[in-house]
Amino acid sequence: MPGTDPVDVTFASGHVWYYVTMAALRMLVQQPGDAILEAIVSSARLRDRWQLVAFSDHLLRLGRLPLDGAAGIIANTKDAQAAGRFDATGLPWINLQTDLGRGAHVACDRRAIGRLAAEHLAGLGCPHLAYLGSADEVHAAFRDACHPALVLRVDGPVTAALRRLPSGCAVLCQNDGRAVELIHAALAAGRGVPDDLAICGINNNRSQALCSPVPLTSIDRNLPAMAVTAAQALHRHLTTGTTLARKTLVRPLACVARRSTDVRHNLVPGLGPALRLLDQGLAVAATLPSCGLSRSTLERRFRDRLGTTPGAWRSERRLQRAAQLLLATELDCTAIAITCGLSSASYLCRAFQRRFGLTPSRYRAGQGSLSKG
């Protein structure tokens, strides 16, 4: 197709499908507030003579797609039958989020989601981390960005999973729906959010996040960027013959922090970065440039918000991590000490017994619990 020809694109969002015709200069839009549609409209305005036409899922099911003059499709569906209908048109098409049919696929980088969530949740200073959902790319990246042995994974019914989540746990949920369900279950069980459980979802579905009993922190998967990426790829394909990539990944936009992870120190300037850096093993002095704080200011904020000093907080985190590794791995004390940033196995044993009242070997053998202090 010559590059001077008008370009036709079909787009779908929720229960409404959109496409651009090659004929009349008209735009029909039924969801002007939709972020994905707004991105497509903005992209279309940059293309000479693009026009959007809407049609419903009902017409799609009836096989009455208004295809006259259409040159391609951008869809947002999880329905395999719908994908089959798009395949049957013979038009090039791109689906957002889900890999279906013979169409190309633009999605959010799920490993980047896990890393972004780990950066936020690890900075909360919670003694435990967990992932609620099935083992997938998000879980793997979240686990690896923290420590493979330090992320508890739970799945199945939320009420049963809740019983396995320890107090003081920061939880990443597979999607916003499960996160909101977990918030409801936690509150019904008398567990506070975020004081007892800090909870983060994925999708940043505003209707779910803002209507939750506790407004939900969530990872925004950057749907507008997916839509624009799909529109640009299809435009190049139709005008220059560029092959459509089978799969294209877009980075998530941000972790949108709301009340569900607003533990009492989270909004204190400089404290979140200090917690993350200390947890990574940096000395207190080495965290100061990144935090933008003097040592005396940082120590004052630790006392005011956490009731401890930066050095004591870091030592506590190391011992808590050692305790988790004792149960989750078969590493000996020397390896655990190295992993946790402690000077030696003998130091680990002394500090562990002083803090918890029992030796690492007794704790691993199940002869005690970490209830002391």
Rosetta blueprint (number, residue, H / E / L):
1 M L
2 P L
3 G L
4 T L
5 D L
6 P L
7 V L
8 D L
9 V L
10 T E
11 F E
12 A E
13 S E
14 G L
15 H L
16 V E
17 W E
18 Y E
19 Y E
20 V L
21 T L
22 M L
23 A L
24 A L
25 L L
26 R L
27 M L
28 L L
29 V L
30 Q L
31 Q L
32 P L
33 G L
34 D L
35 A H
36 I H
37 L H
38 E H
39 A H
40 I H
41 V H
42 S H
43 S H
44 A H
45 R H
46 L L
47 R L
48 D L
49 R L
50 W L
51 Q L
52 L L
53 V E
54 A E
55 F E
56 S E
57 D H
58 H H
59 L H
60 L H
61 R H
62 L H
63 G L
64 R L
65 L L
66 P L
67 L L
68 D L
69 G L
70 A L
71 A L
72 G L
73 I E
74 I E
75 A E
76 N L
77 T L
78 K L
79 D L
80 A H
81 Q H
82 A H
83 A H
84 G H
85 R H
86 F H
87 D H
88 A H
89 T H
90 G L
91 L L
92 P L
93 W E
94 I E
95 N E
96 L E
97 Q L
98 T L
99 D L
100 L L
101 G L
102 R L
103 G L
104 A E
105 H E
106 V E
107 A E
108 C E
109 D L
110 R H
111 R H
112 A H
113 I H
114 G H
115 R H
116 L H
117 A H
118 A H
119 E H
120 H H
121 L H
122 A H
123 G L
124 L L
125 G L
126 C L
127 P L
128 H E
129 L E
130 A E
131 Y E
132 L E
133 G L
134 S L
135 A L
136 D L
137 E H
138 V H
139 H H
140 A H
141 A H
142 F H
143 R H
144 D H
145 A H
146 C H
147 H L
148 P L
149 A L
150 L L
151 V E
152 L E
153 R E
154 V E
155 D L
156 G L
157 P L
158 V H
159 T H
160 A H
161 A H
162 L H
163 R H
164 R H
165 L L
166 P L
167 S L
168 G L
169 C E
170 A E
171 V E
172 L E
173 C E
174 Q L
175 N L
176 D H
177 G H
178 R H
179 A H
180 V H
181 E H
182 L H
183 I H
184 H H
185 A H
186 A H
187 L H
188 A H
189 A L
190 G L
191 R L
192 G L
193 V L
194 P L
195 D L
196 D L
197 L E
198 A E
199 I E
200 C E
201 G E
202 I E
203 N L
204 N L
205 N L
206 R H
207 S H
208 Q H
209 A H
210 L H
211 C H
212 S L
213 P L
214 V L
215 P L
216 L L
217 T E
218 S E
219 I E
220 D E
221 R L
222 N L
223 L H
224 P H
225 A H
226 M H
227 A H
228 V H
229 T H
230 A H
231 A H
232 Q H
233 A H
234 L H
235 H H
236 R H
237 H H
238 L H
239 T H
240 T H
241 G L
242 T L
243 T L
244 L L
245 A L
246 R L
247 K E
248 T E
249 L E
250 V E
251 R L
252 P L
253 L L
254 A E
255 C E
256 V E
257 A L
258 R L
259 R H
260 S H
261 T H
262 D L
263 V L
264 R L
265 H L
266 N L
267 L L
268 V L
269 P L
270 G L
271 L H
272 G H
273 P H
274 A H
275 L H
276 R H
277 L H
278 L H
279 D H
280 Q L
281 G L
282 L L
283 A L
284 V H
285 A H
286 A H
287 T H
288 L H
289 P H
290 S H
291 C H
292 G L
293 L L
294 S L
295 R H
296 S H
297 T H
298 L H
299 E H
300 R H
301 R H
302 F H
303 R H
304 D H
305 R H
306 L H
307 G L
308 T L
309 T L
310 P H
311 G H
312 A H
313 W H
314 R H
315 S H
316 E H
317 R H
318 R H
319 L H
320 Q H
321 R H
322 A H
323 A H
324 Q H
325 L H
326 L H
327 L H
328 A H
329 T L
330 E L
331 L L
332 D L
333 C H
334 T H
335 A H
336 I H
337 A H
338 I H
339 T H
340 C L
341 G L
342 L L
343 S L
344 S L
345 A H
346 S H
347 Y H
348 L H
349 C H
350 R H
351 A H
352 F H
353 Q H
354 R H
355 R H
356 F H
357 G L
358 L L
359 T L
360 P H
361 S H
362 R H
363 Y H
364 R H
365 A L
366 G L
367 Q L
368 G L
369 S L
370 L L
371 S L
372 K L
373 G L
